[in-house]
Amino acid sequence: MAGNQPCPADEAAARRPEARRDRPVRILCPGTESDRRADPPRDAAAAAEQERERGRGDMKSWKLIRYHKQIYLFVLPTVILIALFQYYPAASGVFHSFYRWNGADISEPVGLRNYVDLMKNADFWNSFRVAFIIGLWNVVKMSTALAVAVAIHRCRSARMQFLYRILFVIPMVLPGLVIVLIWRSFFFEATSGYLNLFLKSTGMMKVLDYVARNILGWGDIFSPDKNPAWLGHPRLILPACIIWGFPWVGSFAVLTHLAKLQSVSRDVYEAADIDGVNWWTKFTRIEFPLITGSIYINLVFTIIGTIKDAGMVLALAGFEGGPGGVVTVPALFMLRKAFMDQRMGYACAVGIVLTMVVMLLQKLSNYGMQWGELNPRQKARVRGALLALGLAAMLAEKLAFVGWILLLTALPYACLFGRPRRGAVESAVRGLLLAAGVGWYAGRLDPVAVLDRIAWPGAAVLRATLAHLAPALRFLLVAFGMPWHLLWAPISRLRAVRRRAHREELTRRHEEKIRKAYARAELPWRKATTRAAANGLRFAKHAFIWFVLAFAFLPLYLMLIVSVKTNQQFYESPAVLTSPLHWENWRTAWEMVTPTVANSIFISTTATALTLIFALGAAYFFARLRMPLSGFLWNAVLVLMMMPAIANLVPLFRLLRDMNLLNTLTALILVGASGGQIFAIFVLRNFVADIPRDLYEAAEIDGASHFQQMLKIVLPLSGPILGTVGVMQFIAQWNDFVLPLIVMRDHARLPVMVQLLRMAGEYIKLWGPLMAGYAMASIPIIILFVFSMRLFIRGLTEGAVKG
């Protein structure tokens, strides 16, 4: 374009495939007039001509290179970074997973031995069990964010809504590692921890003691004369990893739910009030159906994020995964094998399996989100995959409960409870399955005993597999063989009759209720009662919000209070201010963390700037035109979104060592920019694609090159979304400590999060300087957010509403 401008006709021809792509897809029903006009060709010659036309359309995309070749420069930095720091470590991990490799001088090919040993390792499967347990509890903990979002949305005052939004964003700004370390230091400490003090002062310790003795069989862990060691007892370390961070407000989830609820008109609530709808019915019939999509997305991301993350468990329990390694998650298991046992080839195999599990879960979640759009064959494939995964999980004793969940999810309940579609044949097959299942339960039919009498290769393996899966197979035989339709038919008829009578009764009651309501509405005492109930509900709503906010701000409050105390003052009065105030703690903390804070500022700022520059250019490349190789490169970016970065940490460590980048800030910047731009490209591409095409066409008529279009059109319009992505990337880079913990050794080059982790692990702790150091690590993030708060919230809520 710049320097060699095409003629308007050539330019229009170059843009024609893009215009054709932007047309809406029309789905025609068979037999309609439009369908008859779009009939397929009737002979081979017409079909060949149609294929040639399609081929000429594909050739035009290659002709675009003549006029738009400079657009490839926008995606070139992204391709280099993700190829070098994402795909090369992944390929190296696959290669070395077939070797007995210690990362240095031992490299011996072993074939599939690493994977076979991994499948036999009970600790590996137990790590997935722990990850699933923590993930499921994290899903339960998300209910607080949903309740808070609904309560804020029902506030009538726009000013109060804005105030609550701002207040709930502030806890999200605090580094997650700081929150974890505060819980580790203040709440879970055995002798003077706030959690034990709270349980004893409220009498809940006696309740926990009863539950532990009589229900859980844990003995006297919660005996009133003892102080439970939450992080030192094998039975309590997993509950500690679950309950930290109370009230689990999840500020990002709160903002997402609020953005979705904005589309509910006030007229809907006024109509509900006129009909006498209570607060619970408003939630179940109006609000919950609207935000089901965002809830589902948050649930899936929470479970997947728990499986592929090790940072918070590492901060709470250390590399050993707590006493006895009882809270070891898959990523932590991989790191321990690589850097403590020096079995890097084995660790690469762990990373490959972890990647496959995460990608499979994300694929199944996509099917779940699009379940209504799948055809019967696709649904059958998904159910078959879930059934196979459930049976495979049951082979591992530690994952049996996960297998049963998948098994129950995979059952085709509509088919089981419906009438047989193929008459006598299906009924006979069901009868045989039911007879086999009942006979197996009764002991009359035992396939395991039959295999004991067969001597042929593989019989022992098959017999052991069948013995493990016997409960599930017996259940499936009975489930698919039972004539549920014969049992369900009379029940469904009775339910239909009862539902019809109930509906008529509800209609009669509703009409009577409306008549009485209009009659009582004018009574003075009724007006006073209604007003008092509304005021009470409004007070309860605001009280709940402030209760959650109080606990959300509690770590920040304790951090600031303790930062001006000596150890003696802390043990005497841990939660209130005491005089004199020891401001010298901040001076001591300044000397300890200032160099590392400067390192983190430099790393986060540089990595964020590179991420935004490269990601905006790549987003322009993917959204502007459909160029050759653009689909391939876009799929490569999408694959990286599903791939857990920590799974490639072992080969990435080797790559950085070969490039002489270990113990350098450059390594953290380049790796951070390569990983951060994956999400940034995904977000920015949608924004750039929404820019009107007329602006680009007007710029092309004026002779503007792609660089000029980027500077004059895209960049000025991308301010809010760039601010949102930039703040999120800066916070993510600031909070990262797993990669720096592995690749950094020089104390003068450590990021601040690693320095805080080292300070928290010291045997003798000075609580005042330690908390002052936590505060100093949070101040740059708070300052950044104060100046970009309005921009960040605007971009976040607009993106959530669009999504």
Beta strands, then each sheet from edge to edge (+ up, - down):
strand 1: 99-101
strand 2: 107-109
sheet 1: 1+ 2-
end
